[in-house]
Amino acid sequence: MGFKPANNIQDLQYFGEFGGVNPSISDATTFTFTSAKTMSDTFEGNSEGCHLYARHTTPSNLYLGEALAAMEGTETATVFGSGMGAITAVLMQLCAAGDHIVSSRTIYGGTYAFLKNFAPKLNIKTSFVDITRLDRVETAITPNTKVLYCEAVSNPLLEVADIKKLSALAKKYNLKLVVDNTFSPLSISPNELGADIVIHSLTKFINGSSDTIGGVVCGTQDMIDSLRSVIDGAGMLFGSTMDSRPASSILKNLRTLHIRMKQHSTNALYLAEKFENDGITAVYPGLESHPSHELFKSMMNTEYGFGGMLSIDVGRLENANALMELMQEKNLGYLAVSLGFYKTLFSAPGSSTSSEIPEDEQKAMGLSHGLIRFSIGLDNDIERTYQEMKACMKTVGVLS
């Protein structure tokens, strides 16, 4: 692909109000006007560059949104207080009572819970399908369907969505294709492949330091304007606002994302290949054994690799728990949810990040109790990490 997301970020230039190399943090929740007419115009969305109230926009949030839009190649973007804030606002903006969503069956547990358990209260129904089976996706579409929803790389099974073909399907039926790109920032650019809206949990790789929660919606100016509308905008009315201080912090961390993603990907591929050679059931898009390996290659921005997420299956939950506890004891990472940290994080998603999904549905999608999801860290000596992980696997009986 010719798209250069890191260049787009780096080509943006901001100065603080006193000439600082970082833009100043907007330390205000409300903003003054020189005339009453400008205030009323701003309420109606007709005063570009003016700020009204921090739930609507702030300079800090707009700086971050602009950088994320540049990264994804969209017209603009708006940031939220969390990834779920971004996801729920988009889905509620696009759907009304009686509408229908077709969603991948393997998605973040919180998104699944919202679609399965909460949206029906608003008479919005969802069909969950195997997103890798386009025939099943198309069969699930009804006259009331408004949204086709997926993750570029799914949580936690690492299934890969064929965004180009899903985009063609969405256009055929006049749907909006919404893609959560949290697992594959920089590696995959969904907008370039035909997605209408791209979402991230900024909490993860983009921030990278596990100290700030945030989300973003990247899309057209019309879509973002609708989310921000003081009349009927879900982004405005749901109140999932990002504060200016974390927005400023995330913007600083975004500047190093390209360096971090290369190291996450390098380390994850190294471990995946080693584990697979040892006879461990490893799932990683960079492995030729992954069913969507060639698809990922056809979509990826090559220099950023196949991402930092890797899973292995050790058979039973008891094995998974014993291995994770020992790896933490040996300082090989942390038994913790989330992803994108400098240190490796690991969890058994069936009993943690995907626990909202009923057990029978976990089984149907291939999510076993022995699955361990790894967010591979930035270890400099990944061979040393591998040898120590292998020793832990032998200790708990996962490897002989």
C-alpha positions in Angstrom: 0.0 0.0 0.0 1.2 3.5 -0.7 -0.5 5.1 2.4 2.1 6.3 4.9 0.2 6.8 8.3 3.3 7.7 10.4 4.3 10.4 7.9 0.8 11.9 8.1 1.1 12.2 11.8 4.7 13.6 11.7 3.8 16.2 9.1 1.4 17.9 11.5 3.0 20.8 13.3 1.7 22.3 16.5 3.1 25.0 18.7 2.0 26.0 22.2 0.7 29.5 22.7 4.1 30.6 24.0 6.0 28.8 21.3 6.4 25.4 23.1 7.0 22.3 21.0 3.9 20.8 22.4 0.5 22.6 22.2 -0.7 24.1 25.4 -3.3 22.1 27.4 -6.6 23.9 27.3 -7.3 24.4 31.0 -10.9 25.4 30.8 -14.3 23.8 30.6 -16.1 26.9 29.1 -15.0 29.5 26.6 -15.7 33.2 26.2 -17.1 35.0 23.2 -16.6 38.6 22.0 -20.2 38.8 20.8 -23.5 37.1 21.7 -24.1 36.3 18.0 -20.9 34.2 17.8 -22.1 32.2 20.9 -25.4 31.4 19.3 -23.7 30.6 16.0 -21.4 28.2 17.8 -24.4 26.5 19.4 -25.7 25.9 15.9 -22.3 24.6 14.7 -21.6 27.6 12.4 -18.5 29.1 13.9 -15.5 27.2 12.9 -12.6 27.6 15.3 -14.7 28.7 18.2 -15.1 26.6 21.4 -18.3 26.5 23.4 -18.0 24.0 26.3 -15.5 21.2 27.0 -18.1 18.5 26.5 -18.4 19.7 22.9 -14.7 20.4 21.9 -11.5 21.8 23.3 -8.3 22.8 21.5 -6.5 19.8 23.1 -9.1 17.3 22.0 -9.1 18.8 18.5 -5.3 18.5 18.2 -5.5 14.8 19.1 -8.4 14.2 16.8 -6.6 15.8 13.9 -3.6 13.7 14.4 -5.7 10.5 14.6 -7.6 11.4 11.5 -4.2 11.9 9.7 -3.1 8.5 10.9 -6.2 6.8 9.6 -6.6 9.0 6.5 -10.1 10.2 7.3 -11.5 13.7 6.9 -11.6 14.3 10.6 -12.0 12.6 14.0 -13.5 13.2 17.5 -12.2 11.7 20.7 -14.1 10.2 23.6 -13.5 9.4 27.3 -13.2 5.7 26.5 -13.2 3.2 23.6 -16.7 2.0 24.6 -17.8 5.6 24.6 -16.7 5.9 21.0 -18.3 2.5 20.0 -21.7 3.1 21.6 -22.0 6.7 20.4 -21.4 5.6 16.8 -23.8 2.7 16.9 -26.5 4.9 18.5 -25.9 7.7 16.0 -26.3 5.3 13.1 -29.3 3.2 14.4 -32.8 3.9 15.7 -35.5 1.7 17.1 -36.3 -1.1 14.7 -32.9 -1.1 13.1 -30.5 -4.1 12.8 -26.8 -4.6 13.0 -24.7 -7.4 11.5 -21.6 -7.9 13.7 -18.6 -10.2 13.8 -19.2 -12.9 16.5 -15.6 -12.4 17.8 -15.4 -8.9 19.2 -14.4 -7.2 22.5 -16.5 -8.5 25.3 -17.8 -5.0 26.2 -19.0 -4.4 22.6 -20.6 -7.8 22.5 -22.4 -7.2 25.8 -23.7 -3.8 24.5 -25.0 -5.3 21.3 -26.4 -8.5 22.9 -27.8 -7.2 26.2 -28.3 -3.4 26.0 -29.2 -2.4 22.5 -32.3 -4.7 22.4 -33.7 -2.5 25.2 -33.8 0.2 22.5 -35.3 -2.3 20.0 -32.0 -2.5 18.0 -31.2 -6.1 17.2 -27.8 -7.7 16.2 -27.0 -10.8 14.3 -23.5 -12.2 15.2 -21.8 -14.0 12.3 -18.4 -15.4 11.4 -17.0 -12.3 9.7 -14.5 -14.5 7.7 -17.5 -16.1 5.9 -18.8 -13.4 3.5 -21.7 -15.6 2.5 -22.9 -15.8 6.1 -22.5 -12.0 6.4 -24.6 -11.4 3.4 -27.3 -13.9 4.4 -27.6 -12.1 7.8 -28.4 -8.7 6.2 -32.1 -7.7 6.3 -34.0 -4.7 5.0 -33.6 -3.1 8.5 -29.8 -3.5 8.6 -28.0 -0.2 9.0 -24.5 -1.2 10.2 -21.9 -3.8 9.4 -19.5 -4.0 12.4 -16.2 -5.8 12.8 -12.7 -5.6 14.3 -9.9 -5.5 11.8 -8.2 -8.1 13.9 -10.6 -9.6 16.4 -10.4 -9.8 20.1 -9.4 -12.4 21.3 -9.2 -15.0 18.5 -7.2 -12.8 16.0 -9.6 -13.4 13.1 -8.9 -11.0 10.3 -11.7 -9.2 8.5 -11.5 -8.8 4.7 -12.2 -5.1 4.8 -12.3 -4.6 1.0 -14.9 -7.3 0.4 -16.9 -6.2 3.5 -16.8 -2.6 2.1 -18.2 -3.8 -1.2 -20.9 -5.7 0.6 -21.8 -2.7 2.7 -22.0 -0.5 -0.4 -24.2 -3.1 -2.2 -26.8 -2.9 0.7 -26.3 0.8 1.6 -24.8 0.0 5.0 -22.1 1.7 7.0 -19.0 -0.4 7.6 -17.7 0.4 11.1 -14.2 -1.1 11.9 -12.6 -1.2 15.3 -8.8 -1.0 14.6 -7.6 -1.2 18.2 -5.5 -4.4 17.6 -3.8 -3.2 14.5 -3.0 0.5 14.5 -0.6 1.5 11.6 -0.5 -2.1 10.4 -3.9 -1.9 8.8 -5.6 1.3 7.5 -9.3 0.4 7.3 -10.3 3.7 5.7 -7.9 3.1 2.8 -9.6 -0.3 2.3 -13.1 1.1 2.2 -14.3 1.3 5.8 -16.8 4.2 6.5 -15.8 4.7 10.1 -12.7 3.6 12.1 -12.7 3.3 15.9 -9.9 2.9 18.3 -9.6 2.4 22.0 -6.8 4.9 22.6 -6.2 3.2 26.0 -4.3 0.4 24.2 -1.4 0.6 21.7 -1.9 4.3 20.7 -1.3 5.6 24.2 0.9 2.7 25.1 1.5 3.4 28.8 -1.6 1.9 30.4 -2.3 5.2 32.3 -5.1 6.8 30.3 -8.5 5.7 29.0 -9.8 7.1 25.7 -11.5 6.4 22.4 -11.7 7.9 19.0 -14.1 7.9 16.0 -12.4 8.7 12.6 -14.7 9.4 9.7 -16.2 12.0 7.4 -16.8 15.6 8.5 -20.6 15.0 8.2 -20.4 11.9 10.5 -18.3 13.7 13.1 -20.5 16.8 12.9 -23.6 14.6 13.6 -21.9 13.0 16.7 -21.1 16.5 18.0 -24.5 18.0 17.3 -26.0 19.7 20.4 -29.4 18.8 19.1 -29.2 15.0 18.5 -25.5 14.0 18.6 -24.8 10.9 20.6 -21.2 12.0 21.2 -22.5 15.2 22.7 -25.5 13.9 24.5 -24.1 10.7 26.0 -21.4 12.8 27.6 -18.4 10.5 27.2 -16.0 13.4 27.1 -12.3 13.2 27.1 -10.5 15.7 29.4 -7.9 17.9 27.9 -5.1 16.6 30.0 -5.2 12.9 28.9 -5.8 14.2 25.3 -2.5 16.1 25.5 -0.7 13.1 27.0 -2.0 10.7 24.3 -1.0 13.1 21.6 2.6 13.0 22.9 2.6 9.2 23.0 1.2 8.9 19.6 4.4 10.4 18.2 6.3 7.2 19.1 3.6 4.8 18.0 5.4 3.8 14.8 8.5 2.8 16.7 6.6 0.9 19.3 4.4 -1.0 16.8 7.5 -2.2 14.9 9.0 -3.6 18.1 5.7 -5.1 19.3 5.3 -6.8 15.9 8.9 -8.1 15.7 8.7 -9.6 19.2 5.3 -11.2 18.7 6.3 -12.8 15.4 9.5 -14.1 17.0 7.6 -15.7 19.9 4.8 -17.1 17.7 7.3 -18.8 15.4 9.2 -20.3 18.4 6.1 -21.5 20.2 4.7 -23.1 17.0 8.0 -24.9 16.4 7.8 -26.2 20.0 4.4 -27.7 19.3 2.4 -25.1 21.1 -0.9 -24.1 19.4 -0.1 -20.5 18.5 -2.4 -18.1 16.7 -0.8 -15.1 15.1 -1.5 -13.4 11.7 2.2 -13.4 10.9 2.3 -17.2 10.9 1.7 -19.0 7.6 -0.5 -21.4 9.5 -3.0 -18.6 10.3 -6.0 -19.0 8.0 -5.9 -15.3 7.1 -2.2 -14.8 6.8 -2.3 -14.0 3.1 -5.3 -11.7 3.6 -3.5 -9.7 6.3 -0.4 -9.4 4.0 -2.6 -8.1 1.2 -4.0 -5.3 3.5 -1.0 -4.4 5.7 1.3 -1.5 5.8 4.3 -3.8 5.7 6.8 -1.9 7.8 4.6 -2.2 10.9 4.3 -6.0 10.8 1.4 -8.2 12.0 0.8 -6.5 15.3 1.6 -7.2 18.9 -1.3 -9.6 19.8 -0.6 -13.3 20.0 -2.6 -16.2 21.5 -1.7 -19.7 22.5 -3.9 -22.6 23.6 -2.6 -24.7 26.5 -5.6 -27.0 26.7 -7.2 -26.3 30.1 -7.8 -23.2 32.2 -5.8 -24.7 35.1 -2.8 -24.9 32.7 -3.4 -21.3 31.6 -3.6 -20.0 35.1 -0.6 -21.9 36.4 1.5 -20.6 33.4 0.4 -17.0 33.7 1.0 -17.0 37.5 4.5 -18.4 37.0 5.4 -16.0 34.2 4.4 -13.1 36.3 6.5 -14.5 39.2 9.4 -14.7 36.9 8.9 -11.1 35.8 8.1 -12.0 32.2 5.0 -9.9 32.1 1.8 -9.1 34.1 -1.3 -11.1 34.6 -3.6 -8.2 33.5 -6.2 -7.3 30.9 -5.7 -4.6 28.3 -2.9 -4.3 25.8 -0.3 -2.1 24.3 1.9 -1.7 27.4 5.7 -1.7 27.3 5.6 -4.9 29.4 3.9 -8.1 28.1 0.4 -8.6 29.4 -1.5 -11.9 29.5 -4.9 -13.1 30.4 -7.3 -16.0 29.8 -10.0 -14.1 27.9 -12.7 -16.8 28.4 -12.8 -15.9 32.0 -11.8 -12.2 31.7 -12.1 -9.9 28.7 -14.6 -12.1 26.9 -16.5 -13.3 30.0 -19.6 -11.4 28.9 -20.0 -13.9 26.1 -22.0 -17.0 27.3 -20.0 -20.2 27.5 -21.9 -22.0 24.8 -21.2 -19.1 22.4 -17.6 -19.0 23.4 -17.4 -22.7 22.5 -19.2 -22.1 19.2 -16.7 -19.5 18.1 -13.7 -21.6 19.2 -12.7 -19.7 22.4 -11.4 -22.4 24.7 -10.7 -22.2 28.4 -7.0 -22.8 27.8 -6.6 -19.9 25.5 -4.1 -17.2 26.7 -4.1 -13.8 25.0 -0.7 -12.1 25.0 0.0 -8.4 24.3 3.7 -8.8 23.6 5.9 -6.1 25.1 8.9 -4.1 23.9 11.5 -6.5 25.3 14.9 -5.7 23.8 16.2 -9.3 24.2 13.3 -11.3 23.0 15.4 -14.5 22.8 16.0 -14.3 26.5 12.2 -13.8 27.0 11.4 -16.8 24.9 13.8 -19.1 26.8 12.4 -18.0 30.1 8.8 -18.5 28.9 9.7 -21.9 27.6 11.2 -22.9 31.0 7.9 -21.8 32.6 5.9 -23.9 30.1 8.0 -26.9 31.0 7.6 -26.3 34.7 3.8 -26.3 34.5 3.7 -29.3 32.2 2.6 -27.5 29.0 5.8 -28.5 27.3 7.7 -31.7 27.9 
